[in-house]
Amino acid sequence: MAPIDDPVKRKIARYHLLEKSVCRRCGALNPIKATKCRRCHSKDLRPKKRELTK
């Protein structure tokens, strides 16, 4: 798969892949503005890591 060269498409892809919250209790992905988990209803959320790992 080729990398995305268009900066607008890159920004859209980055938003949809990385702008999420992760529940610390069950690991579910939630919207970034969520206040509680969609799966287990816990309020212990953290932002998804945004740095690339090798």
Gaussian input, Z-matrix of N, CA and C with variables (Angstrom, degrees):
# hf/3-21g

backbone

0 1
 N
 C     1     B1
 C     2     B2     1     A1
 N     3     B3     2     A2     1     D1
 C     4     B4     3     A3     2     D2
 C     5     B5     4     A4     3     D3
 N     6     B6     5     A5     4     D4
 C     7     B7     6     A6     5     D5
 C     8     B8     7     A7     6     D6
 N     9     B9     8     A8     7     D7
 C    10    B10     9     A9     8     D8
 C    11    B11    10    A10     9     D9
 N    12    B12    11    A11    10    D10
 C    13    B13    12    A12    11    D11
 C    14    B14    13    A13    12    D12
 N    15    B15    14    A14    13    D13
 C    16    B16    15    A15    14    D14
 C    17    B17    16    A16    15    D15
 N    18    B18    17    A17    16    D16
 C    19    B19    18    A18    17    D17
 C    20    B20    19    A19    18    D18
 N    21    B21    20    A20    19    D19
 C    22    B22    21    A21    20    D20
 C    23    B23    22    A22    21    D21
 N    24    B24    23    A23    22    D22
 C    25    B25    24    A24    23    D23
 C    26    B26    25    A25    24    D24
 N    27    B27    26    A26    25    D25
 C    28    B28    27    A27    26    D26
 C    29    B29    28    A28    27    D27
 N    30    B30    29    A29    28    D28
 C    31    B31    30    A30    29    D29
 C    32    B32    31    A31    30    D30
 N    33    B33    32    A32    31    D31
 C    34    B34    33    A33    32    D32
 C    35    B35    34    A34    33    D33
 N    36    B36    35    A35    34    D34
 C    37    B37    36    A36    35    D35
 C    38    B38    37    A37    36    D36
 N    39    B39    38    A38    37    D37
 C    40    B40    39    A39    38    D38
 C    41    B41    40    A40    39    D39
 N    42    B42    41    A41    40    D40
 C    43    B43    42    A42    41    D41
 C    44    B44    43    A43    42    D42
 N    45    B45    44    A44    43    D43
 C    46    B46    45    A45    44    D44
 C    47    B47    46    A46    45    D45
 N    48    B48    47    A47    46    D46
 C    49    B49    48    A48    47    D47
 C    50    B50    49    A49    48    D48
 N    51    B51    50    A50    49    D49
 C    52    B52    51    A51    50    D50
 C    53    B53    52    A52    51    D51
 N    54    B54    53    A53    52    D52
 C    55    B55    54    A54    53    D53
 C    56    B56    55    A55    54    D54
 N    57    B57    56    A56    55    D55
 C    58    B58    57    A57    56    D56
 C    59    B59    58    A58    57    D57
 N    60    B60    59    A59    58    D58
 C    61    B61    60    A60    59    D59
 C    62    B62    61    A61    60    D60
 N    63    B63    62    A62    61    D61
 C    64    B64    63    A63    62    D62
 C    65    B65    64    A64    63    D63
 N    66    B66    65    A65    64    D64
 C    67    B67    66    A66    65    D65
 C    68    B68    67    A67    66    D66
 N    69    B69    68    A68    67    D67
 C    70    B70    69    A69    68    D68
 C    71    B71    70    A70    69    D69
 N    72    B72    71    A71    70    D70
 C    73    B73    72    A72    71    D71
 C    74    B74    73    A73    72    D72
 N    75    B75    74    A74    73    D73
 C    76    B76    75    A75    74    D74
 C    77    B77    76    A76    75    D75
 N    78    B78    77    A77    76    D76
 C    79    B79    78    A78    77    D77
 C    80    B80    79    A79    78    D78
 N    81    B81    80    A80    79    D79
 C    82    B82    81    A81    80    D80
 C    83    B83    82    A82    81    D81
 N    84    B84    83    A83    82    D82
 C    85    B85    84    A84    83    D83
 C    86    B86    85    A85    84    D84
 N    87    B87    86    A86    85    D85
 C    88    B88    87    A87    86    D86
 C    89    B89    88    A88    87    D87
 N    90    B90    89    A89    88    D88
 C    91    B91    90    A90    89    D89
 C    92    B92    91    A91    90    D90
 N    93    B93    92    A92    91    D91
 C    94    B94    93    A93    92    D92
 C    95    B95    94    A94    93    D93
 N    96    B96    95    A95    94    D94
 C    97    B97    96    A96    95    D95
 C    98    B98    97    A97    96    D96
 N    99    B99    98    A98    97    D97
 C   100   B100    99    A99    98    D98
 C   101   B101   100   A100    99    D99
 N   102   B102   101   A101   100   D100
 C   103   B103   102   A102   101   D101
 C   104   B104   103   A103   102   D102
 N   105   B105   104   A104   103   D103
 C   106   B106   105   A105   104   D104
 C   107   B107   106   A106   105   D105
 N   108   B108   107   A107   106   D106
 C   109   B109   108   A108   107   D107
 C   110   B110   109   A109   108   D108
 N   111   B111   110   A110   109   D109
 C   112   B112   111   A111   110   D110
 C   113   B113   112   A112   111   D111
 N   114   B114   113   A113   112   D112
 C   115   B115   114   A114   113   D113
 C   116   B116   115   A115   114   D114
 N   117   B117   116   A116   115   D115
 C   118   B118   117   A117   116   D116
 C   119   B119   118   A118   117   D117
 N   120   B120   119   A119   118   D118
 C   121   B121   120   A120   119   D119
 C   122   B122   121   A121   120   D120
 N   123   B123   122   A122   121   D121
 C   124   B124   123   A123   122   D122
 C   125   B125   124   A124   123   D123
 N   126   B126   125   A125   124   D124
 C   127   B127   126   A126   125   D125
 C   128   B128   127   A127   126   D126
 N   129   B129   128   A128   127   D127
 C   130   B130   129   A129   128   D128
 C   131   B131   130   A130   129   D129
 N   132   B132   131   A131   130   D130
 C   133   B133   132   A132   131   D131
 C   134   B134   133   A133   132   D132
 N   135   B135   134   A134   133   D133
 C   136   B136   135   A135   134   D134
 C   137   B137   136   A136   135   D135
 N   138   B138   137   A137   136   D136
 C   139   B139   138   A138   137   D137
 C   140   B140   139   A139   138   D138
 N   141   B141   140   A140   139   D139
 C   142   B142   141   A141   140   D140
 C   143   B143   142   A142   141   D141
 N   144   B144   143   A143   142   D142
 C   145   B145   144   A144   143   D143
 C   146   B146   145   A145   144   D144
 N   147   B147   146   A146   145   D145
 C   148   B148   147   A147   146   D146
 C   149   B149   148   A148   147   D147
 N   150   B150   149   A149   148   D148
 C   151   B151   150   A150   149   D149
 C   152   B152   151   A151   150   D150
 N   153   B153   152   A152   151   D151
 C   154   B154   153   A153   152   D152
 C   155   B155   154   A154   153   D153
 N   156   B156   155   A155   154   D154
 C   157   B157   156   A156   155   D155
 C   158   B158   157   A157   156   D156
 N   159   B159   158   A158   157   D157
 C   160   B160   159   A159   158   D158
 C   161   B161   160   A160   159   D159

   B1=1.4502
   B2=1.5258
   B3=1.3002
   B4=1.4610
   B5=1.5310
   B6=1.3327
   B7=1.4638
   B8=1.5260
   B9=1.3095
   B10=1.4585
   B11=1.5225
   B12=1.3421
   B13=1.4632
   B14=1.5195
   B15=1.3264
   B16=1.4662
   B17=1.5347
   B18=1.3531
   B19=1.4680
   B20=1.5301
   B21=1.3198
   B22=1.4698
   B23=1.5265
   B24=1.3331
   B25=1.4694
   B26=1.5276
   B27=1.3423
   B28=1.4590
   B29=1.5280
   B30=1.3410
   B31=1.4630
   B32=1.5308
   B33=1.3330
   B34=1.4674
   B35=1.5324
   B36=1.3349
   B37=1.4660
   B38=1.5132
   B39=1.3365
   B40=1.4674
   B41=1.5260
   B42=1.3283
   B43=1.4598
   B44=1.5287
   B45=1.3298
   B46=1.4620
   B47=1.5251
   B48=1.3331
   B49=1.4558
   B50=1.5238
   B51=1.3288
   B52=1.4578
   B53=1.5217
   B54=1.3109
   B55=1.4668
   B56=1.5259
   B57=1.3443
   B58=1.4561
   B59=1.5266
   B60=1.3134
   B61=1.4559
   B62=1.5192
   B63=1.3347
   B64=1.4542
   B65=1.5240
   B66=1.3167
   B67=1.4619
   B68=1.5201
   B69=1.3361
   B70=1.4604
   B71=1.5282
   B72=1.3046
   B73=1.4569
   B74=1.5307
   B75=1.3496
   B76=1.4716
   B77=1.5229
   B78=1.3456
   B79=1.4600
   B80=1.5158
   B81=1.3154
   B82=1.4609
   B83=1.5286
   B84=1.3345
   B85=1.4603
   B86=1.5189
   B87=1.3281
   B88=1.4538
   B89=1.5200
   B90=1.3357
   B91=1.4626
   B92=1.5274
   B93=1.3203
   B94=1.4626
   B95=1.5346
   B96=1.3180
   B97=1.4634
   B98=1.5274
   B99=1.3232
   B100=1.4661
   B101=1.5196
   B102=1.3322
   B103=1.4593
   B104=1.5205
   B105=1.3360
   B106=1.4503
   B107=1.5225
   B108=1.3200
   B109=1.4570
   B110=1.5268
   B111=1.3227
   B112=1.4608
   B113=1.5203
   B114=1.3315
   B115=1.4574
   B116=1.5330
   B117=1.3384
   B118=1.4749
   B119=1.5277
   B120=1.3352
   B121=1.4651
   B122=1.5297
   B123=1.3280
   B124=1.4577
   B125=1.5291
   B126=1.3237
   B127=1.4666
   B128=1.5270
   B129=1.3282
   B130=1.4631
   B131=1.5300
   B132=1.3489
   B133=1.4607
   B134=1.5261
   B135=1.3256
   B136=1.4603
   B137=1.5222
   B138=1.3424
   B139=1.4601
   B140=1.5237
   B141=1.3225
   B142=1.4550
   B143=1.5217
   B144=1.3347
   B145=1.4673
   B146=1.5236
   B147=1.3269
   B148=1.4555
   B149=1.5156
   B150=1.3252
   B151=1.4503
   B152=1.5272
   B153=1.3203
   B154=1.4509
   B155=1.5201
   B156=1.3334
   B157=1.4477
   B158=1.5164
   B159=1.3016
   B160=1.4696
   B161=1.4879
   A1=108.48
   A2=117.11
   A3=122.23
   A4=110.82
   A5=117.12
   A6=119.22
   A7=111.47
   A8=115.75
   A9=121.49
   A10=108.31
   A11=116.85
   A12=121.26
   A13=112.94
   A14=117.36
   A15=121.34
   A16=109.72
   A17=118.52
   A18=120.00
   A19=114.02
   A20=117.92
   A21=120.27
   A22=109.89
   A23=116.03
   A24=119.76
   A25=110.89
   A26=116.49
   A27=120.48
   A28=110.66
   A29=116.94
   A30=121.29
   A31=111.09
   A32=116.48
   A33=121.07
   A34=110.45
   A35=116.41
   A36=120.43
   A37=111.06
   A38=116.66
   A39=120.73
   A40=110.46
   A41=117.01
   A42=120.60
   A43=110.48
   A44=117.25
   A45=120.49
   A46=112.74
   A47=118.15
   A48=120.45
   A49=113.24
   A50=118.03
   A51=120.19
   A52=115.63
   A53=119.33
   A54=121.16
   A55=109.91
   A56=116.15
   A57=121.14
   A58=109.56
   A59=115.54
   A60=121.93
   A61=107.82
   A62=116.55
   A63=121.97
   A64=108.19
   A65=115.80
   A66=120.91
   A67=108.93
   A68=116.55
   A69=120.34
   A70=111.75
   A71=117.35
   A72=120.25
   A73=111.92
   A74=117.22
   A75=119.06
   A76=113.41
   A77=118.91
   A78=121.06
   A79=115.21
   A80=118.56
   A81=121.39
   A82=110.88
   A83=116.08
   A84=121.38
   A85=108.99
   A86=115.53
   A87=122.77
   A88=108.96
   A89=118.24
   A90=120.16
   A91=110.35
   A92=116.59
   A93=121.40
   A94=111.27
   A95=118.73
   A96=122.38
   A97=113.32
   A98=117.50
   A99=120.44
   A100=110.98
   A101=116.17
   A102=120.95
   A103=111.07
   A104=117.47
   A105=121.11
   A106=109.49
   A107=116.15
   A108=122.93
   A109=110.97
   A110=115.58
   A111=120.77
   A112=111.67
   A113=117.61
   A114=120.92
   A115=112.91
   A116=116.74
   A117=119.15
   A118=112.98
   A119=117.88
   A120=125.17
   A121=113.48
   A122=117.16
   A123=121.21
   A124=109.03
   A125=117.15
   A126=121.20
   A127=111.79
   A128=116.85
   A129=122.40
   A130=109.69
   A131=116.80
   A132=122.46
   A133=109.83
   A134=115.69
   A135=121.83
   A136=108.15
   A137=118.46
   A138=119.67
   A139=110.52
   A140=117.05
   A141=121.69
   A142=109.28
   A143=116.97
   A144=120.54
   A145=109.58
   A146=116.29
   A147=120.68
   A148=113.47
   A149=117.75
   A150=120.08
   A151=109.69
   A152=115.74
   A153=120.26
   A154=109.62
   A155=116.41
   A156=121.51
   A157=108.77
   A158=116.77
   A159=120.57
   A160=111.72
   D1=130.85
   D2=-177.37
   D3=-80.23
   D4=147.93
   D5=176.61
   D6=-67.72
   D7=156.57
   D8=-179.17
   D9=-83.12
   D10=123.22
   D11=-178.69
   D12=-94.00
   D13=-29.29
   D14=-177.56
   D15=-72.79
   D16=122.38
   D17=-177.10
   D18=-64.05
   D19=-30.93
   D20=179.38
   D21=-68.89
   D22=-45.52
   D23=178.89
   D24=-66.20
   D25=-34.91
   D26=177.98
   D27=-63.53
   D28=-41.02
   D29=179.17
   D30=-65.12
   D31=-41.21
   D32=178.07
   D33=-63.84
   D34=-45.29
   D35=-179.61
   D36=-63.78
   D37=-41.90
   D38=179.35
   D39=-61.48
   D40=-42.70
   D41=-179.96
   D42=-61.06
   D43=-47.40
   D44=-175.58
   D45=-72.07
   D46=-26.64
   D47=-178.86
   D48=-90.39
   D49=-35.83
   D50=-168.59
   D51=-113.41
   D52=-19.73
   D53=-177.46
   D54=-86.42
   D55=76.72
   D56=-178.59
   D57=-142.34
   D58=162.43
   D59=172.04
   D60=-107.34
   D61=146.41
   D62=179.14
   D63=-118.03
   D64=132.39
   D65=178.03
   D66=-74.80
   D67=131.11
   D68=179.34
   D69=-77.13
   D70=-16.46
   D71=-176.87
   D72=-89.67
   D73=-46.37
   D74=-175.91
   D75=-118.49
   D76=-10.74
   D77=176.53
   D78=85.13
   D79=7.86
   D80=-178.81
   D81=-71.85
   D82=146.60
   D83=174.81
   D84=-86.70
   D85=135.61
   D86=-178.01
   D87=-130.87
   D88=162.68
   D89=173.73
   D90=-61.37
   D91=153.78
   D92=-175.90
   D93=-63.39
   D94=-28.38
   D95=-178.52
   D96=-90.12
   D97=3.26
   D98=-178.03
   D99=-65.36
   D100=144.71
   D101=176.43
   D102=-104.15
   D103=-20.47
   D104=175.39
   D105=-144.01
   D106=158.85
   D107=-175.08
   D108=-68.95
   D109=141.20
   D110=179.63
   D111=-74.74
   D112=-22.27
   D113=-175.80
   D114=-96.80
   D115=-51.33
   D116=-174.71
   D117=-110.59
   D118=-2.23
   D119=176.87
   D120=65.10
   D121=19.80
   D122=175.99
   D123=-75.16
   D124=151.03
   D125=178.30
   D126=-99.11
   D127=6.99
   D128=-178.60
   D129=-91.53
   D130=83.93
   D131=-178.88
   D132=-112.98
   D133=151.91
   D134=174.52
   D135=-133.07
   D136=154.26
   D137=175.50
   D138=-71.18
   D139=146.96
   D140=177.66
   D141=-67.35
   D142=143.14
   D143=178.55
   D144=-64.45
   D145=137.07
   D146=-174.68
   D147=-110.12
   D148=1.40
   D149=-179.97
   D150=-93.19
   D151=145.18
   D152=178.83
   D153=-73.47
   D154=137.96
   D155=176.02
   D156=-110.85
   D157=145.53
   D158=-178.66
   D159=-96.24

